[in-house]
């Protein structure tokens, strides 16, 4: 994978890299080379990002289905969205039960700005949504290795059609062409939905009557109860939930003034407020948001300035979204360990002397 390793990332494997907790601070936007990377299968060759405008995506399930290039898409419209990109499995390591899959802690998340054309505009240009469609299905541009069953390995995800108006077909990330690692030349961006629903190197976008029967939709990314295998009878991992975590202080230090910092997000909703506790949730104080409000799907850095006397502190934070949903102390477990947002485990223990 082609990225500049400046020491910001924890390498779980070749295609699985996590942002170190110490990197986040109060950054409203995550720099490209600090953003976590996750690939379910081997990505396509770097050559596909050499001439991004030539990349073709097939638009189906519309009045006039056809292939369009990124160059064509750029003439149709442009919009930007600041959005938390977060792996469905972020925080998996904090579940009490044993889970298979990457043991992500806080760092399979970042907040980035995407530029692209609203999918709604593209669809209207091509004759509108075909009758009967209920999902938007995006397909990744990876090659299917010979001898393997396509539906077992293909990265293809369906999301409900009612989010069509939010979806972007994006070619830029943080103001520059999307690097291969993050899905260039073209990525299907579904704001408020977990990482896996944001299809990289998207080569097909279809308005479909049914969800794809790809394994990654049918069995994986399902909120199955403990001991159960994922299957279509359980909810798909789609919308993100309200969440926050402490980003500093992370180390023991000396008594005096401290800036307690963290990040808070609403997931599918905007975040409304965040509180901080120094005693593991017995008493809470309101924290202040810092930096710009980049909209409903972005996270907001926060701070609480506090004079800390010598002692041990369990510093935790608890966010509430605009719908009144509040981070739980411990979330309901699900077998594969998706959507972790419990405030209890997302805090830090520090000793002040
Ligand atoms: N896309 C494609 N095409 N392929 C793959 O593999 N993965 C997923 C998404 N998309 C994939 C795709 C996931 S799973 C995630 S997280 C994301 O992506 C990540 O991103 P980045 O940019 O960070 O790397 Mo979990 O839910």
Boltz pocket constraint, residues with backbone or C-beta under 6 A from the ligand:
constraints:
  - pocket:
      binder: B
      contacts: [[A, 35], [A, 36], [A, 37], [A, 38], [A, 39], [A, 40], [A, 41], [A, 85], [A, 86], [A, 87], [A, 88], [A, 89], [A, 139], [A, 140], [A, 141], [A, 142], [A, 155], [A, 181], [A, 182], [A, 183], [A, 194], [A, 195], [A, 196], [A, 197], [A, 198], [A, 199], [A, 200], [A, 201]]
      max_distance: 6.0
